[in-house]
Amino acid sequence: MAKSKKKKTKSSNALPDVPHSCRLYLITPPKIDDLDQFADLLDQALAAGDVAALQIRLKDSDETTIRQAVEKLRPIAHKYDVAVVLNDNPELALALECDGVHVGQDDMPYLQAREIMGPDAFVGVTCHASRHLAMEAAENGADYVAFGAFFPTETKEVQHHAEPDILDWWQQMMTTPCVAIGGITTDNCVPLIDAGADFLAVSSGVWSHPEGPAAAVRQFNSLLEDA
C-alpha cells in the first residue's frame, strides 16, 4: 500500500515532496581536514548546478568537530536553497537547526528520530537492499528511503549490495522518494536514473572527481537533464 508524503512547512530548504526529476544529493567526505578549504569547494560545487541536499556525514569525528562543520557549511548550503541533513544524530541535528536527519539501521529508530525532530523537519532512513525495511520506513512516515550500495565505495565498507531493479520496483509500489547511494559516479549513474532513483547520493564521485567538484556537479546535472 502506497503512503503519500506529509506536506513540509518548515522552509524552502526541504526535499521536495514529489521531485520533478532525479536530483543530486551530496554527502561530505567522511573526514574534512581543512574546513575553510572545503567550504570554498562546497560553494563552488553548489554554484555549478542543481543540488537538492547536503548530508554532513563525519562518522568518526567528535561533536565539537561536527558542530563546527555544520555551522560553517549550513549557511553556504542555504544560500543555494540546499537542504542540510545531519547523519545519525537527531538531537544534534535539532540543536544545530538542520533541515533534517538521516538514520541508519544501526542508529536510532525512525519513530524515535521523528519524535525528536518534530513534524516539520524531514527524516530519511537507510534501507540497504531490503524491500521490507523500506516499506516499513515509508509506512511509518519516513520522508525518503535510501537503497544501496549499488557500487563499491571508498567512503565505507560495503556490507549490503543493491541492484537497480529495486528502484523500479519501489516506484511502482510507493510514493515516498528513494535515494540511490554507494559508489555513484558520472560514469555509472545513468542506469540508476533510468531505474527510477529520485535522488543520487554522491560523495567521492564529486569530491574526488579528477576535474574537481564543480565540474562533477555540472556533469551530473547534464546527465540528469538528459535522462
C-alpha positions as CSV (number, residue, x, y, z in Angstrom):
1,M,0.0,0.0,0.0
2,A,1.4,3.4,-1.0
3,K,1.7,6.1,1.5
4,S,1.6,9.8,0.5
5,K,4.2,12.0,1.9
6,K,3.5,14.6,4.5
7,K,3.5,18.3,3.4
8,K,6.5,20.1,4.7
9,T,6.1,23.7,6.0
10,K,9.4,24.5,7.8
11,S,11.3,26.2,5.0
12,S,12.3,26.1,1.3
13,N,15.3,24.1,2.4
14,A,13.5,20.8,2.4
15,L,13.5,17.9,-0.1
16,P,10.5,18.3,-2.4
17,D,7.5,16.0,-1.8
18,V,7.5,14.8,-5.4
19,P,10.7,15.5,-7.3
20,H,10.1,16.5,-11.0
21,S,13.2,14.5,-11.9
22,C,16.2,12.8,-10.3
23,R,18.4,15.3,-8.4
24,L,21.8,15.3,-6.8
25,Y,22.2,14.7,-3.0
26,L,25.7,15.5,-1.9
27,I,27.4,13.8,1.1
28,T,30.5,15.3,2.6
29,P,33.7,13.3,2.7
30,P,34.0,11.1,5.9
31,K,36.7,13.5,7.2
32,I,37.3,17.1,6.5
33,D,40.9,18.1,7.2
34,D,40.6,21.8,6.3
35,L,37.1,23.1,6.9
36,D,37.8,26.6,5.3
37,Q,39.1,25.0,2.2
38,F,36.2,22.5,2.0
39,A,33.7,25.4,2.5
40,D,35.2,27.1,-0.6
41,L,34.9,23.8,-2.6
42,L,31.3,23.4,-1.5
43,D,30.4,26.9,-2.5
44,Q,31.9,26.3,-6.0
45,A,30.1,22.9,-6.3
46,L,26.7,24.3,-5.3
47,A,27.1,27.2,-7.7
48,A,27.8,24.8,-10.5
49,G,24.4,23.2,-10.7
50,D,21.3,21.9,-9.0
51,V,21.7,20.1,-5.7
52,A,18.8,19.0,-3.5
53,A,20.6,18.3,-0.3
54,L,23.9,18.2,1.6
55,Q,24.4,15.5,4.1
56,I,27.1,16.2,6.7
57,R,28.5,12.8,7.4
58,L,31.5,12.8,9.7
59,K,31.3,9.4,11.2
60,D,34.5,9.3,13.3
61,S,34.5,13.0,14.4
62,D,33.7,14.3,17.8
63,E,30.7,16.5,18.5
64,T,32.8,19.7,18.5
65,T,34.1,19.0,15.0
66,I,30.6,18.2,13.7
67,R,29.2,21.4,15.3
68,Q,31.9,23.4,13.6
69,A,31.3,21.8,10.3
70,V,27.5,22.4,10.4
71,E,27.9,26.0,11.5
72,K,30.3,26.6,8.7
73,L,28.6,24.7,5.9
74,R,24.9,25.3,6.6
75,P,24.9,28.9,5.5
76,I,26.6,28.0,2.3
77,A,24.1,25.3,1.5
78,H,21.1,27.5,2.4
79,K,22.4,30.3,0.2
80,Y,21.7,27.9,-2.7
81,D,18.4,26.6,-1.2
82,V,20.1,23.2,-0.5
83,A,18.7,21.3,2.4
84,V,21.2,20.4,5.2
85,V,21.0,16.8,6.6
86,L,23.0,15.6,9.5
87,N,23.9,11.9,9.7
88,D,23.0,9.8,12.6
89,N,22.3,12.3,15.4
90,P,18.7,13.7,15.6
91,E,19.4,15.6,18.9
92,L,22.4,17.4,17.4
93,A,20.5,18.0,14.1
94,L,17.7,19.7,16.0
95,A,20.1,21.8,18.1
96,L,22.0,22.9,15.1
97,E,18.8,23.8,13.1
98,C,19.5,21.3,10.3
99,D,16.6,20.7,7.9
100,G,16.7,17.0,8.5
101,V,18.5,13.9,9.7
102,H,19.4,10.6,8.2
103,V,19.4,7.5,10.3
104,G,20.8,4.1,9.5
105,Q,19.6,0.7,10.6
106,D,22.1,0.6,13.4
107,D,21.3,4.1,14.6
108,M,18.2,5.5,16.3
109,P,14.9,4.0,15.0
110,Y,12.9,6.2,12.7
111,L,10.0,6.8,15.0
112,Q,12.3,8.0,17.8
113,A,14.2,10.3,15.4
114,R,10.9,11.7,14.2
115,E,9.8,12.4,17.8
116,I,13.0,14.4,18.4
117,M,13.0,16.2,15.1
118,G,9.3,17.1,15.1
119,P,6.8,17.2,12.2
120,D,8.4,19.9,10.1
121,A,11.9,18.6,9.7
122,F,12.5,15.5,7.5
123,V,13.9,12.2,8.3
124,G,15.5,9.7,5.9
125,V,16.2,6.1,6.5
126,T,18.9,3.7,5.2
127,C,17.2,0.5,4.0
128,H,20.2,-1.2,2.3
129,A,18.7,-3.7,-0.2
130,S,15.7,-4.6,1.9
131,R,12.2,-4.1,0.5
132,H,10.8,-4.9,3.8
133,L,12.8,-2.3,5.7
134,A,11.9,0.3,3.0
135,M,8.2,-0.4,3.1
136,E,8.2,-0.3,6.9
137,A,10.1,3.0,6.9
138,A,7.7,4.5,4.4
139,E,4.6,3.3,6.2
140,N,5.9,4.8,9.4
141,G,6.3,8.2,7.6
142,A,9.9,8.4,6.5
143,D,10.5,11.3,4.1
144,Y,12.8,9.1,1.9
145,V,14.3,5.7,1.9
146,A,17.9,5.1,0.8
147,F,18.9,1.9,-1.1
148,G,22.5,0.8,-1.6
149,A,25.3,0.3,-2.0
150,F,24.9,-0.1,-5.8
151,F,28.7,0.0,-6.5
152,P,31.9,-0.4,-4.5
153,T,32.6,2.8,-2.5
154,E,35.6,4.4,-0.9
155,T,33.7,6.0,2.0
156,K,32.6,2.9,3.9
157,E,32.9,-0.9,3.9
158,V,30.1,-2.3,1.8
159,Q,28.0,-4.9,3.6
160,H,24.9,-4.7,1.5
161,H,24.6,-4.6,-2.3
162,A,21.6,-3.4,-4.1
163,E,20.6,-3.9,-7.7
164,P,18.9,-1.2,-9.9
165,D,15.7,-3.2,-10.2
166,I,14.8,-2.4,-6.6
167,L,14.4,1.3,-7.6
168,D,12.0,0.3,-10.4
169,W,10.0,-1.9,-8.0
170,W,9.9,0.9,-5.5
171,Q,8.5,3.5,-8.0
172,Q,5.7,1.1,-8.9
173,M,4.8,0.4,-5.3
174,M,5.3,3.5,-3.3
175,T,5.2,7.3,-3.5
176,T,7.9,8.0,-0.9
177,P,11.0,9.2,-2.7
178,C,14.0,6.9,-2.9
179,V,17.7,7.7,-2.8
180,A,20.3,5.6,-4.5
181,I,23.7,5.5,-2.7
182,G,27.0,3.8,-2.9
183,G,29.9,4.4,-5.3
184,I,27.9,6.5,-7.7
185,T,29.9,8.4,-10.3
186,T,29.2,10.2,-13.6
187,D,30.3,7.0,-15.3
188,N,27.8,4.6,-13.7
189,C,24.8,6.7,-12.6
190,V,22.6,6.5,-15.7
191,P,21.2,3.0,-15.0
192,L,20.1,4.2,-11.6
193,I,18.4,7.3,-13.0
194,D,16.7,5.1,-15.6
195,A,15.6,2.6,-12.9
196,G,13.8,5.4,-11.0
197,A,16.0,6.9,-8.4
198,D,14.6,10.2,-7.2
199,F,18.0,11.3,-5.8
200,L,21.6,10.2,-6.3
201,A,23.6,10.4,-3.1
202,V,27.2,11.1,-4.1
203,S,30.4,11.7,-2.1
204,S,33.7,10.7,-3.6
205,G,32.1,10.9,-7.1
206,V,32.0,14.6,-6.6
207,W,34.8,15.5,-4.1
208,S,37.4,13.2,-5.8
209,H,36.4,13.9,-9.4
210,P,39.5,14.4,-11.5
211,E,38.3,17.8,-12.8
212,G,37.1,19.0,-9.4
213,P,33.8,19.1,-7.5
214,A,32.2,21.9,-9.6
215,A,32.9,20.0,-12.8
216,A,31.4,16.9,-11.3
217,V,28.2,18.7,-10.3
218,R,27.9,20.1,-13.8
219,Q,28.4,16.7,-15.4
220,F,25.9,15.0,-13.0
221,N,23.3,17.7,-13.8
222,S,23.9,17.3,-17.5
223,L,23.3,13.5,-17.2
224,L,20.2,14.1,-15.0
225,E,18.7,16.5,-17.5
226,D,19.3,14.2,-20.5
227,A,17.9,11.1,-18.7
